[in-house]
Amino acid sequence: GYLVPGVLFSHFTGNPLIVATSTIQLTEQLSKDVKTVESLLSPYLSGRMVEHVVGKGRTNYPCICTIQNRLSEKGNDIYLDILRRVGPGVDRQNPNGIENKYWDEITVHECSTTKGFDRNDCYFYQMRADLLKKSRQIDIAKKFNPRVLIVNQDLLINHFKNIETGRNSILPDNPCLLVIDEAHNLEGKTREALTVWLRRQKILSTINRMAYYYNDNKTKNEIKNVESKFISLFKDIESHVKHVIQNDSEISPGDKISISNGRKEDCEPMRKTIKQL
């Protein structure tokens, strides 16, 4: 229903149709539907093909650099086989024979930090570049190759976050039409994108890394003091949460629990100490 007018709008304006989804299943389905619409609209598109780009999350794309690094480190022929299988269009949903157990490993992108590797050769960054390509005008008459960009809602939200914070756009700023499919998930996706998670283990590992960089005992002791206060604070929160769960028969998984004693009198000095450190 929206692909037909969207493709025509793109053909006559030169601006892309952007469709944002919340599930990978719909993303894959739309990728097939574009071909159907292209066939239906062929008489109106002067025989031109519809260019479409599917923009998924980073963890769906294999990183050639990471695979090469694993091959160098482990010398295992399986990585050589994986290297032969990756190519344009190969991703977690279209694995081309790459076993599922390797995908978590080969989708860690080391191309930005490995010397001598151009990250523009990475399929993830190629997809990002494809999203920003301009439509081509096909003749003197103002007609263009239609472009359809199928992305997930997370990418759309991050695009607007980047604009808000003065960073580079991920998507074109002038779509001929922006369609948000599965809009019932948009609120949750937006909240998730705008939420910063601070987990206990992450905080404690950061504190330990800080201690590693200092040589003088005075500073090390200050850092250790902050660490012990954090551990004490976390224990208090944990015991409070357990107490609430055990004594509130109405509470169910997913409910929020208010922290009645966040020990603000301890947190403020800790905050000042951390800032000085």
Order of alpha helices (4+ residues) and beta strands (2+ residues): alpha-beta-alpha-beta-alpha-alpha-alpha-alpha-beta-alpha-beta-alpha-alpha-alpha-alpha
